Amino acid sequence: MSDTAAERAATALAGTLPRVFWLDPDIPGHDVPAPAPSLAGNVFADLVVVGAGFSGLWTALLAKERDPDRHVVLVEARTAGWAASGRNGGFCAASLTHGHDNGAERWPEEIDELERQGSANLDAIEEAVARYGIDCEFERTGEILVATEPWQAEGFAEAARATTALGHPAHVWDAERIRREIDSPSYVGALYEPRGVAMLHPAKLAWGLRAACERLGVRIFENTPVRAIRSAPAGLRLETAGGSLHAPKVAWGTGAFPGPLRRLKHYLAPVYDYALTTEPLTDEQRASLGWQGRQGVSDAANLFHYYRLTADNRILWGGYDVVHHHGGRVRPEFDQRPETFRRLAEHFQATFPQLEGVRFSHSWGGVIDTCSRFAAFFGSGYGGRLAYAAGYTGLGVGATRFGAQVMLDRLDGLDTERTRLRMVREKPLPFPPEPVRSLGIGLTLRATAAADRDGGRRNLWLRGLDAVGMGFDS
């Protein structure tokens, strides 16, 4: 980028708040709930759910829907929705497999069923939002995958045929058609799926699910990290700083924070993703874009951007950089990364030059629980008394509800359409130990960036990872 572009980016970022937009209590309509009390003493329950992100919130809610008399306790290390569930872009996808292509490559014999269950899961989320009166700005807009280089559009026609054959119509647009929809000089084509993705306010969804859980009788403790898991005569004992939780069954939904469930660390690599939001656009600025359908958008590069309109007509702009710190370190200071924000701002201005002068209001980062197959994996421990789901790799806003169902199916000993899936029964390949893990991730990210510069051609390293079913994505 030129010095002029860098200067424009710096001007646009001046005054940006280092704060998550969705969680900002100063934004009108962000009614952040008061935290629940911390655990003190011994508490007994039929089911303890660990983690009050989407995974744990859906698990607690569905557990009470299945059995209203079940005593359910939900425990969270910080506050509900604080981590990935409140920091993402607000894309709620039907896909359970991180896209049709990834699912078809890994589970070709059941991709039709995976797509069917994924669509049903998104429908059920929409229905639950309406039934519980959750005001989370839910919009079933679909998503546009844009090509900014000709090679990125080469697979669009085949992808459209495949998804349409499964009953989910998709449309291929040329450069002229996509620019009528959203005007950017960088677009050369697009693939539009009208029903596969909804836009929502992720923090409001988390807060709404929390409130629904409370109305159904779920007991919630926040600011209560679980420090140890112990076997006990009647099940499991979870130890915290202020007391302990006792239950015959435990659902573990902590995402990139495995805590004392050490087995998850072999399969998870925490990576940081970053985002910006603009100030609210004026009517004139909105008109210069088009974007009347308010669809979510991402580009088809390997290192990609995702972006969308918020309810107050800001543009949320994120992605591209994927940052893994040696040893999988997760630190509060990693939430801000000025060099990434400058890069994102420059890319934004190149994509929408008609928005020159628009400033950014918020900047933030968050950690994603990546696994080697990019889609969630599931397991049990402690003789089947504990079930877990993790590894959503950026698509957990929707897929966590499916994961919650899987955990409950397993804890309840049920044979269901979910538990019979090979995707559910098998685990991904674990990542190698350090320092090989960090060296490999760094090499993979460099090779991925090189592939984008070289017309999408994957080098020997990336082809080798493809062959063994490993990779890296956000």
Rosetta blueprint (number, residue, H / E / L):
1 M L
2 S L
3 D H
4 T H
5 A H
6 A H
7 E H
8 R H
9 A H
10 A H
11 T H
12 A H
13 L H
14 A L
15 G L
16 T L
17 L E
18 P L
19 R L
20 V L
21 F L
22 W L
23 L L
24 D L
25 P L
26 D L
27 I L
28 P L
29 G L
30 H L
31 D L
32 V L
33 P L
34 A L
35 P L
36 A L
37 P L
38 S L
39 L L
40 A L
41 G E
42 N E
43 V E
44 F E
45 A L
46 D L
47 L E
48 V E
49 V E
50 V E
51 G L
52 A L
53 G L
54 F H
55 S H
56 G H
57 L H
58 W H
59 T H
60 A H
61 L H
62 L H
63 A H
64 K H
65 E H
66 R H
67 D L
68 P L
69 D L
70 R L
71 H L
72 V E
73 V E
74 L E
75 V E
76 E L
77 A L
78 R L
79 T L
80 A L
81 G L
82 W L
83 A L
84 A H
85 S H
86 G H
87 R H
88 N L
89 G L
90 G L
91 F E
92 C E
93 A E
94 A L
95 S L
96 L L
97 T L
98 H L
99 G L
100 H H
101 D H
102 N H
103 G H
104 A H
105 E H
106 R H
107 W L
108 P H
109 E H
110 E H
111 I H
112 D H
113 E H
114 L H
115 E H
116 R H
117 Q H
118 G H
119 S H
120 A H
121 N H
122 L H
123 D H
124 A H
125 I H
126 E H
127 E H
128 A H
129 V H
130 A H
131 R H
132 Y L
133 G L
134 I L
135 D L
136 C L
137 E L
138 F L
139 E E
140 R L
141 T L
142 G L
143 E E
144 I E
145 L E
146 V E
147 A E
148 T L
149 E L
150 P H
151 W H
152 Q H
153 A H
154 E L
155 G L
156 F H
157 A H
158 E H
159 A H
160 A H
161 R H
162 A H
163 T H
164 T H
165 A H
166 L L
167 G L
168 H L
169 P L
170 A L
171 H E
172 V E
173 W E
174 D E
175 A H
176 E H
177 R H
178 I H
179 R H
180 R H
181 E H
182 I E
183 D L
184 S L
185 P L
186 S L
187 Y L
188 V L
189 G E
190 A E
191 L E
192 Y E
193 E E
194 P L
195 R L
196 G L
197 V E
198 A E
199 M E
200 L L
201 H L
202 P H
203 A H
204 K H
205 L H
206 A H
207 W H
208 G H
209 L H
210 R H
211 A H
212 A H
213 C H
214 E H
215 R H
216 L L
217 G L
218 V L
219 R E
220 I E
221 F E
222 E L
223 N L
224 T L
225 P L
226 V E
227 R E
228 A E
229 I E
230 R E
231 S E
232 A E
233 P L
234 A L
235 G E
236 L E
237 R E
238 L E
239 E E
240 T E
241 A L
242 G L
243 G E
244 S E
245 L E
246 H E
247 A E
248 P L
249 K E
250 V E
251 A E
252 W E
253 G L
254 T L
255 G L
256 A L
257 F L
258 P L
259 G L
260 P L
261 L L
262 R H
263 R H
264 L H
265 K H
266 H H
267 Y L
268 L L
269 A E
270 P E
271 V E
272 Y E
273 D E
274 Y E
275 A E
276 L E
277 T E
278 T E
279 E L
280 P L
281 L L
282 T L
283 D H
284 E H
285 Q H
286 R H
287 A H
288 S H
289 L H
290 G E
291 W L
292 Q L
293 G L
294 R L
295 Q L
296 G E
297 V E
298 S E
299 D E
300 A L
301 A L
302 N L
303 L L
304 F L
305 H E
306 Y E
307 Y E
308 R E
309 L E
310 T L
311 A L
312 D L
313 N L
314 R L
315 I E
316 L E
317 W E
318 G E
319 G E
320 Y L
321 D L
322 V L
323 V E
324 H L
325 H L
326 H H
327 G H
328 G H
329 R L
330 V L
331 R L
332 P H
333 E H
334 F H
335 D H
336 Q L
337 R L
338 P H
339 E H
340 T H
341 F H
342 R H
343 R H
344 L H
345 A H
346 E H
347 H H
348 F H
349 Q H
350 A H
351 T H
352 F L
353 P H
354 Q H
355 L H
356 E L
357 G L
358 V L
359 R L
360 F E
361 S E
362 H E
363 S E
364 W E
365 G E
366 G E
367 V E
368 I E
369 D E
370 T E
371 C L
372 S L
373 R L
374 F L
375 A L
376 A L
377 F E
378 F E
379 G E
380 S E
381 G E
382 Y L
383 G L
384 G L
385 R L
386 L E
387 A E
388 Y E
389 A E
390 A E
391 G L
392 Y L
393 T L
394 G L
395 L L
396 G H
397 V H
398 G H
399 A H
400 T H
401 R H
402 F H
403 G H
404 A H
405 Q H
406 V H
407 M H
408 L H
409 D H
410 R H
411 L H
412 D L
413 G L
414 L L
415 D L
416 T L
417 E L
418 R L
419 T L
420 R L
421 L L
422 R H
423 M H
424 V H
425 R H
426 E L
427 K L
428 P L
429 L L
430 P L
431 F L
432 P L
433 P L
434 E L
435 P L
436 V H
437 R H
438 S H
439 L H
440 G H
441 I H
442 G H
443 L H
444 T H
445 L H
446 R H
447 A H
448 T H
449 A H
450 A H
451 A H
452 D H
453 R H
454 D L
455 G L
456 G L
457 R L
458 R L
459 N L
460 L H
461 W H
462 L H
463 R H
464 G H
465 L H
466 D H
467 A H
468 V H
469 G L
470 M L
471 G L
472 F L
473 D L
474 S L
